[in-house]
Amino acid sequence: MAVPRVNWRGYLKIGELSCPVALYTGASTSERISFHTINRETGNRVRREFIDPGTGKPVDREDQVKGYEVDEDRYVVLEPEEVAKAVPESNKTLAVGAFVACSEIDTLYFDKPYYLAPSGPMANDAFAVIREAMREMKVAALAHAVLFRRYRGVMIRAQGLGLVAHTLNFDYEVRAASTAFEDIHKLKIKGEMLDLAKHIIDTKRGEFDPAAFDDRYEAAVTELVKAKLEGKPIKRRKAPAAPKVVDLMEALRASASRAQPAKQRTARKAAVPQRKAS
């Protein structure tokens, strides 16, 4: 197994207590299937160029600079050294400003997950003290730091022997729920309809298992590539039939009559005698 690469090293600081820490990537899309753009006629991979629409000529990398649009076709040009001066310098410190209940932070604010571990054997004791105190009090730490050239908010919580850190979206990046929910009517649901819905949910109770979620797109593309390499015909996958619109109460009753608690299904399956091989 490859040794994980450290993305960032610094200090986790709570008041006067500092602990050297290392940040590792918690999730990556690097193993997903990706495509290249190919010239259909030659089979060669094409390369991307930046073209100046005024001259029609490609622009070399050394001649490309950042530009902030202030008006249509009017930009403020920003040189790399100017951007570097404007961005706050990193002091390599995750400075904790407050502790909050883990459930208090809406998951809409979660950006990217990272693992936070002690950096070096001298950090083990301080790291363990911070981790166990947070675990017992069921709190998450809210901190700020310059990470990857951006000033970021970070939520840190205990998990196993380490800490998990999520960079947080800024408030202006999270869209208000009212824009999506404004057309939903206020309805008061009660009686048999609500009881049936609760019964259906109760029979579907389970535990979260990330391995149970298959990436069907990846599997389908892998199968497609294999078929083309072997010269086999490509099978078309049919989409499942769209659900029919039926009476709500009728649908709830039908679902409830078919549903069985998970434990009951398991027990019944175990009770079925197995046919002996002849």
VEXMARGU-700136 format. One record per residue (C-alpha): residue number from 0; y, x, z. Coordinates in nm, 4 decimals, decimal comma. Each point is the difference from the previous one (the first is absolute). Layout:
REM residues N
<tortor NUM <Y X Z>>,
...
REM end
This chain:
REM residues 278
<tortor 0 <0,0000 0,0000 0,0000>>,
<tortor 1 <0,3430 0,1338 -0,0960>>,
<tortor 2 <0,2319 0,1008 0,2828>>,
<tortor 3 <0,2885 -0,2506 0,0150>>,
<tortor 4 <0,3359 0,1413 -0,1037>>,
<tortor 5 <0,2882 -0,0157 0,2459>>,
<tortor 6 <0,2963 -0,1889 -0,1486>>,
<tortor 7 <0,2490 0,0867 0,2725>>,
<tortor 8 <0,0174 0,1990 0,3233>>,
<tortor 9 <0,2476 -0,0560 0,2773>>,
<tortor 10 <0,0386 -0,1360 0,3516>>,
<tortor 11 <-0,0535 -0,3381 0,1595>>,
<tortor 12 <0,2822 -0,0257 0,2551>>,
<tortor 13 <0,0173 -0,2528 0,2827>>,
<tortor 14 <0,2888 0,0732 0,2339>>,
<tortor 15 <-0,0459 0,3596 0,1113>>,
<tortor 16 <-0,3680 0,0062 -0,1000>>,
<tortor 17 <-0,0755 0,1636 -0,3364>>,
<tortor 18 <-0,3390 0,0333 -0,1658>>,
<tortor 19 <-0,0718 0,1941 -0,3218>>,
<tortor 20 <-0,1600 -0,2376 -0,2508>>,
<tortor 21 <-0,1336 -0,0032 -0,3548>>,
<tortor 22 <0,0247 -0,2939 -0,2416>>,
<tortor 23 <-0,2858 -0,0796 -0,2390>>,
<tortor 24 <-0,0214 -0,2596 -0,2775>>,
<tortor 25 <-0,1725 -0,3140 0,1260>>,
<tortor 26 <-0,0586 -0,1706 -0,3364>>,
<tortor 27 <0,0076 0,1295 -0,3551>>,
<tortor 28 <-0,0296 -0,1500 -0,3480>>,
<tortor 29 <-0,0857 0,3354 -0,1612>>,
<tortor 30 <-0,3655 -0,0990 -0,0477>>,
<tortor 31 <0,0806 -0,3188 -0,1899>>,
<tortor 32 <-0,0823 -0,0090 -0,3680>>,
<tortor 33 <0,2990 0,1030 -0,2096>>,
<tortor 34 <0,0613 0,0024 -0,3732>>,
<tortor 35 <0,1698 0,2383 -0,2413>>,
<tortor 36 <0,1899 -0,1095 -0,3087>>,
<tortor 37 <-0,1837 0,1049 -0,3162>>,
<tortor 38 <0,1018 0,0059 -0,3657>>,
<tortor 39 <-0,2414 -0,2498 -0,1548>>,
<tortor 40 <-0,0052 0,1850 -0,3360>>,
<tortor 41 <-0,0530 0,3587 0,1235>>,
<tortor 42 <-0,1601 -0,0544 0,3396>>,
<tortor 43 <0,2517 0,2425 0,1525>>,
<tortor 44 <0,1699 -0,0642 0,3299>>,
<tortor 45 <0,3714 -0,0617 -0,0522>>,
<tortor 46 <0,2724 0,1468 0,2207>>,
<tortor 47 <0,3110 -0,1675 0,1282>>,
<tortor 48 <0,3469 0,1167 -0,0968>>,
<tortor 49 <0,3470 -0,0990 0,1183>>,
<tortor 50 <0,2144 -0,0800 -0,3013>>,
<tortor 51 <0,3796 -0,0126 -0,0073>>,
<tortor 52 <0,0750 -0,3304 -0,1813>>,
<tortor 53 <0,3319 0,1403 -0,1238>>,
<tortor 54 <-0,1391 0,3098 -0,1705>>,
<tortor 55 <-0,3580 -0,1149 -0,0477>>,
<tortor 56 <-0,1165 0,3394 0,1268>>,
<tortor 57 <-0,2333 0,0775 0,2924>>,
<tortor 58 <0,1639 0,1307 0,3198>>,
<tortor 59 <-0,1558 0,3070 0,1640>>,
<tortor 60 <-0,0917 -0,0180 0,3684>>,
<tortor 61 <0,2718 0,2497 0,1017>>,
<tortor 62 <0,2635 -0,2253 -0,1601>>,
<tortor 63 <-0,1107 -0,3133 0,1882>>,
<tortor 64 <0,2048 -0,0992 0,3073>>,
<tortor 65 <0,0139 -0,3033 0,2287>>,
<tortor 66 <0,2593 -0,2644 -0,0750>>,
<tortor 67 <0,1155 -0,3011 0,2038>>,
<tortor 68 <0,1141 -0,2940 -0,2123>>,
<tortor 69 <0,3423 -0,1278 0,1086>>,
<tortor 70 <0,0684 -0,2092 -0,3093>>,
<tortor 71 <-0,1688 -0,0777 -0,3302>>,
<tortor 72 <-0,0718 0,3359 -0,1686>>,
<tortor 73 <0,2129 0,1778 0,2639>>,
<tortor 74 <-0,1679 0,2327 0,2486>>,
<tortor 75 <0,0841 0,2366 0,2817>>,
<tortor 76 <-0,1969 0,3190 -0,0680>>,
<tortor 77 <-0,1642 0,1528 0,3082>>,
<tortor 78 <-0,1185 0,3594 -0,0038>>,
<tortor 79 <-0,3160 0,0846 0,2027>>,
<tortor 80 <0,1939 0,2186 0,2451>>,
<tortor 81 <0,2524 -0,2818 0,0584>>,
<tortor 82 <-0,2784 -0,2448 0,0841>>,
<tortor 83 <-0,1573 0,2587 0,2332>>,
<tortor 84 <0,3302 0,0405 0,1870>>,
<tortor 85 <0,0467 -0,3754 0,0403>>,
<tortor 86 <-0,3493 -0,0670 0,1383>>,
<tortor 87 <-0,0329 0,0605 0,3782>>,
<tortor 88 <-0,1757 0,3251 0,0789>>,
<tortor 89 <-0,3426 -0,0332 0,1550>>,
<tortor 90 <-0,0340 0,1259 0,3557>>,
<tortor 91 <-0,3769 -0,0583 -0,0263>>,
<tortor 92 <0,0105 -0,2500 0,2851>>,
<tortor 93 <-0,1401 -0,3511 0,0354>>,
<tortor 94 <0,2479 -0,1168 0,2642>>,
<tortor 95 <-0,1266 -0,3112 0,1814>>,
<tortor 96 <0,2819 -0,2424 0,0726>>,
<tortor 97 <-0,1960 -0,2905 0,1499>>,
<tortor 98 <-0,3419 -0,1454 0,0756>>,
<tortor 99 <-0,0895 -0,3553 -0,1033>>,
<tortor 100 <-0,3080 -0,2216 0,0120>>,
<tortor 101 <-0,2267 0,0775 -0,2974>>,
<tortor 102 <0,0051 -0,3661 -0,1060>>,
<tortor 103 <0,3800 -0,0121 -0,0021>>,
<tortor 104 <0,0421 0,1774 -0,3360>>,
<tortor 105 <-0,0488 -0,2213 -0,3048>>,
<tortor 106 <-0,2476 0,1582 -0,2429>>,
<tortor 107 <0,2507 -0,0647 -0,2804>>,
<tortor 108 <0,1821 0,3084 0,1262>>,
<tortor 109 <-0,3040 0,2269 -0,0351>>,
<tortor 110 <0,0316 0,2513 -0,2847>>,
<tortor 111 <-0,2481 0,2905 -0,0121>>,
<tortor 112 <-0,2630 0,0911 0,2640>>,
<tortor 113 <-0,0501 0,3526 0,1342>>,
<tortor 114 <-0,2163 0,1655 0,2642>>,
<tortor 115 <0,1801 0,1934 0,2714>>,
<tortor 116 <-0,1972 0,2735 0,1784>>,
<tortor 117 <0,0833 0,2857 0,2373>>,
<tortor 118 <0,1054 0,3171 -0,1810>>,
<tortor 119 <-0,1832 0,2845 0,1681>>,
<tortor 120 <-0,2061 0,0167 0,3216>>,
<tortor 121 <0,3092 0,0407 0,2207>>,
<tortor 122 <0,1053 -0,3562 -0,0953>>,
<tortor 123 <-0,3212 -0,1735 0,1076>>,
<tortor 124 <0,0952 -0,0859 0,3593>>,
<tortor 125 <0,3459 -0,1400 -0,0781>>,
<tortor 126 <-0,1379 -0,1933 -0,2971>>,
<tortor 127 <-0,2801 -0,1557 0,2088>>,
<tortor 128 <0,2432 -0,1045 0,2750>>,
<tortor 129 <0,2294 -0,1745 -0,2510>>,
<tortor 130 <-0,2906 -0,1663 -0,1808>>,
<tortor 131 <-0,1726 -0,1363 0,3116>>,
<tortor 132 <0,3250 -0,1261 0,1554>>,
<tortor 133 <0,0801 -0,1901 -0,3208>>,
<tortor 134 <-0,3549 -0,1362 -0,0223>>,
<tortor 135 <-0,0076 -0,1292 0,3579>>,
<tortor 136 <0,3435 -0,1590 -0,0276>>,
<tortor 137 <-0,0859 -0,1431 -0,3468>>,
<tortor 138 <0,3263 0,1190 -0,1503>>,
<tortor 139 <0,1125 0,1674 -0,3197>>,
<tortor 140 <0,2705 0,2662 -0,0221>>,
<tortor 141 <0,2979 -0,0440 -0,2317>>,
<tortor 142 <0,1283 0,3340 -0,1242>>,
<tortor 143 <0,2233 0,1483 -0,2692>>,
<tortor 144 <-0,0381 0,3184 -0,2010>>,
<tortor 145 <0,0866 0,1564 -0,3331>>,
<tortor 146 <-0,3299 -0,0218 -0,1887>>,
<tortor 147 <-0,0339 0,1127 -0,3592>>,
<tortor 148 <0,3788 0,0229 -0,0437>>,
<tortor 149 <0,0620 -0,3540 0,1255>>,
<tortor 150 <0,1172 -0,1177 0,3416>>,
<tortor 151 <-0,2770 -0,2361 0,1049>>,
<tortor 152 <-0,0867 -0,2363 0,2793>>,
<tortor 153 <-0,3560 0,0465 0,1281>>,
<tortor 154 <-0,2289 -0,2109 0,2176>>,
<tortor 155 <-0,2651 0,1950 0,1933>>,
<tortor 156 <-0,3009 -0,1501 0,1809>>,
<tortor 157 <-0,3167 0,1288 0,1650>>,
<tortor 158 <-0,3280 -0,0097 -0,1917>>,
<tortor 159 <-0,3187 0,1729 0,1071>>,
<tortor 160 <0,0694 0,3612 0,0936>>,
<tortor 161 <0,3225 0,0099 -0,2003>>,
<tortor 162 <0,3115 -0,1907 -0,0947>>,
<tortor 163 <0,0732 -0,2045 -0,3114>>,
<tortor 164 <0,3518 0,0094 -0,1405>>,
<tortor 165 <0,1437 -0,2492 -0,2473>>,
<tortor 166 <0,3243 0,0724 -0,1783>>,
<tortor 167 <0,2071 -0,3178 0,0116>>,
<tortor 168 <0,1877 -0,1864 -0,2698>>,
<tortor 169 <0,3699 -0,0359 0,0703>>,
<tortor 170 <0,1329 -0,3461 0,0763>>,
<tortor 171 <0,1790 -0,0249 -0,3359>>,
<tortor 172 <-0,3303 0,0746 -0,1787>>,
<tortor 173 <-0,1852 -0,2944 0,1577>>,
<tortor 174 <0,0809 -0,3274 -0,1722>>,
<tortor 175 <0,0694 -0,3068 0,2101>>,
<tortor 176 <-0,2934 -0,2399 0,0291>>,
<tortor 177 <0,2373 -0,2932 -0,0520>>,
<tortor 178 <0,0339 0,0869 -0,3708>>,
<tortor 179 <-0,3754 -0,0533 -0,0484>>,
<tortor 180 <-0,0446 -0,2890 0,2434>>,
<tortor 181 <0,3150 -0,2039 -0,0680>>,
<tortor 182 <-0,1809 -0,2644 -0,2100>>,
<tortor 183 <-0,2830 -0,0578 0,2501>>,
<tortor 184 <0,0234 -0,3459 0,1569>>,
<tortor 185 <-0,0203 -0,0457 0,3768>>,
<tortor 186 <-0,3162 -0,1965 0,0723>>,
<tortor 187 <-0,1574 -0,0873 0,3331>>,
<tortor 188 <-0,3774 0,0285 -0,0304>>,
<tortor 189 <-0,2187 -0,1561 0,2688>>,
<tortor 190 <-0,3106 -0,2061 0,0622>>,
<tortor 191 <-0,3236 0,0256 -0,2014>>,
<tortor 192 <0,1605 0,2045 -0,2783>>,
<tortor 193 <0,1034 0,2793 0,2373>>,
<tortor 194 <-0,3306 -0,0139 0,1912>>,
<tortor 195 <-0,1998 0,0392 -0,3213>>,
<tortor 196 <0,2112 0,2970 -0,1111>>,
<tortor 197 <-0,0445 0,1669 0,3410>>,
<tortor 198 <-0,3771 -0,0595 -0,0170>>,
<tortor 199 <-0,0224 0,1635 -0,3434>>,
<tortor 200 <0,1976 0,3004 0,1230>>,
<tortor 201 <-0,2208 0,0290 0,3082>>,
<tortor 202 <-0,3162 0,0161 -0,2138>>,
<tortor 203 <0,1524 0,2822 -0,2061>>,
<tortor 204 <0,0850 0,2251 0,2931>>,
<tortor 205 <-0,0973 0,3652 -0,0462>>,
<tortor 206 <0,1134 0,3583 0,0438>>,
<tortor 207 <0,2140 0,2131 -0,2271>>,
<tortor 208 <-0,2143 0,2438 -0,1985>>,
<tortor 209 <0,2040 0,1949 -0,2587>>,
<tortor 210 <-0,3218 0,1105 -0,1733>>,
<tortor 211 <-0,0696 -0,3647 -0,0834>>,
<tortor 212 <0,3002 -0,0143 -0,2343>>,
<tortor 213 <-0,1200 0,1257 -0,3369>>,
<tortor 214 <0,2436 0,1391 -0,2545>>,
<tortor 215 <-0,1321 -0,2096 -0,2860>>,
<tortor 216 <0,2537 0,1383 -0,2460>>,
<tortor 217 <-0,1215 0,3564 0,0594>>,
<tortor 218 <-0,3643 -0,1078 -0,0293>>,
<tortor 219 <0,0662 -0,1945 -0,3219>>,
<tortor 220 <0,1882 0,2878 -0,1658>>,
<tortor 221 <-0,2677 0,2518 0,1048>>,
<tortor 222 <-0,2650 -0,2257 -0,1510>>,
<tortor 223 <0,2090 -0,0365 -0,3183>>,
<tortor 224 <0,0410 0,3788 -0,0403>>,
<tortor 225 <-0,3725 0,0542 0,0544>>,
<tortor 226 <-0,0871 -0,2671 -0,2574>>,
<tortor 227 <0,2298 0,1526 -0,2622>>,
<tortor 228 <-0,1400 0,3498 0,0581>>,
<tortor 229 <-0,3531 -0,1323 -0,0416>>,
<tortor 230 <0,0915 -0,2134 -0,3005>>,
<tortor 231 <-0,1059 -0,3209 0,1703>>,
<tortor 232 <0,1609 -0,3402 -0,0694>>,
<tortor 233 <0,2762 -0,1017 0,2364>>,
<tortor 234 <-0,0750 -0,3089 0,2041>>,
<tortor 235 <0,2865 -0,2415 0,0502>>,
<tortor 236 <0,0425 -0,1063 0,3588>>,
<tortor 237 <0,0753 -0,3690 0,0302>>,
<tortor 238 <0,2681 -0,1113 0,2401>>,
<tortor 239 <-0,1183 -0,2383 0,2731>>,
<tortor 240 <0,0738 -0,3640 -0,0666>>,
<tortor 241 <0,3311 -0,1225 0,1337>>,
<tortor 242 <-0,0363 -0,2267 0,3048>>,
<tortor 243 <0,0353 -0,3715 -0,0668>>,
<tortor 244 <0,2793 -0,1920 0,1661>>,
<tortor 245 <-0,1629 -0,2570 0,2284>>,
<tortor 246 <0,1024 -0,2159 0,2922>>,
<tortor 247 <0,0929 0,2271 0,2940>>,
<tortor 248 <-0,1941 -0,1938 0,2649>>,
<tortor 249 <-0,3053 -0,0218 -0,2291>>,
<tortor 250 <0,0118 0,3766 -0,0583>>,
<tortor 251 <0,0281 0,0731 0,3731>>,
<tortor 252 <-0,2940 -0,2262 0,0844>>,
<tortor 253 <-0,2165 0,1510 -0,2741>>,
<tortor 254 <0,0840 0,3555 0,1132>>,
<tortor 255 <-0,0686 -0,0826 0,3647>>,
<tortor 256 <-0,3381 -0,1577 -0,0809>>,
<tortor 257 <-0,1131 0,3115 -0,1907>>,
<tortor 258 <0,1351 0,2509 0,2526>>,
<tortor 259 <-0,2200 0,1500 0,2715>>,
<tortor 260 <0,1023 0,2426 0,2724>>,
<tortor 261 <-0,0785 0,3613 -0,0942>>,
<tortor 262 <-0,2376 0,0420 0,2971>>,
<tortor 263 <-0,1923 -0,3139 -0,0981>>,
<tortor 264 <-0,0414 0,1229 -0,3596>>,
<tortor 265 <-0,1300 0,3378 0,1237>>,
<tortor 266 <-0,2471 -0,1615 0,2422>>,
<tortor 267 <-0,1308 -0,2365 -0,2680>>,
<tortor 268 <-0,0449 0,2861 -0,2456>>,
<tortor 269 <-0,1947 0,2009 0,2589>>,
<tortor 270 <-0,2249 -0,3004 0,0724>>,
<tortor 271 <-0,1151 -0,0340 -0,3625>>,
<tortor 272 <-0,3498 0,1573 -0,0286>>,
<tortor 273 <-0,0154 0,2898 -0,2411>>,
<tortor 274 <-0,2562 -0,0236 -0,2807>>,
<tortor 275 <-0,2511 0,2829 0,0173>>,
<tortor 276 <-0,0373 0,2197 -0,3026>>,
<tortor 277 <-0,3282 -0,0626 -0,1777>>,
REM end
